[in-house]
Amino acid sequence: MKRNTLALLVVALGFSFSVQAQEAKVGSIKVEQAYTRSTVSGQMAAGGFMKIENKGSGADQLISASSPVAGEVQLHEMAMEGNVMKMRQVKDIPVPAGGSVELKPGGLHLMFMNIKAPLSAGESVLVKLKFAKAGEVEVKMPVNAMGQAGGAVKH
């Protein structure tokens, strides 16, 4: 009996520490699977990742992002140039009509610059995304432990 109670307690605690990525919509744009990763004290930058789907008949672009946790949020791209991985800021991220774009490690992503305080696993970060046509939408991004991908934290 005690073992069953302990097992139920462990399962219940595991679910209580789960942070789910919020799905957000604005116009024909749907944002899902959003997340960032925890940071350590003194770390001034972190990446933001998500899938952006455009269910409309016209292309759109993610043109900016902002968050109260960072001094600035930039749109970034990582790409291989020969044997060197380079990261650079881009002016926008195209979202094709009837298609999607994935912001992921090693590719297109958000870059939280001048982070005001460490991001801790289990918390969430509010991010405002601005699209050229669809407008603005707020997304709640769960903060995952370092090395953990995906849109949810499970402890």
Beta strands, then each sheet from edge to edge (+ up, - down):
strand 1: 19-20
strand 2: 24-26
strand 3: 29-37
strand 4: 45-54
strand 5: 60-66
strand 6: 70-81
strand 7: 84-89
strand 8: 93-95
strand 9: 100-103
strand 10: 109-115
strand 11: 124-131
strand 12: 135-144
strand 13: 152-153
sheet 1: 1+ 13-
sheet 2: 2+ 3- 4+ 9-
sheet 3: 2+ 3- 12- 11+ 5- 8+
sheet 4: 2+ 3- 4+ 10- 6+ 7-
end
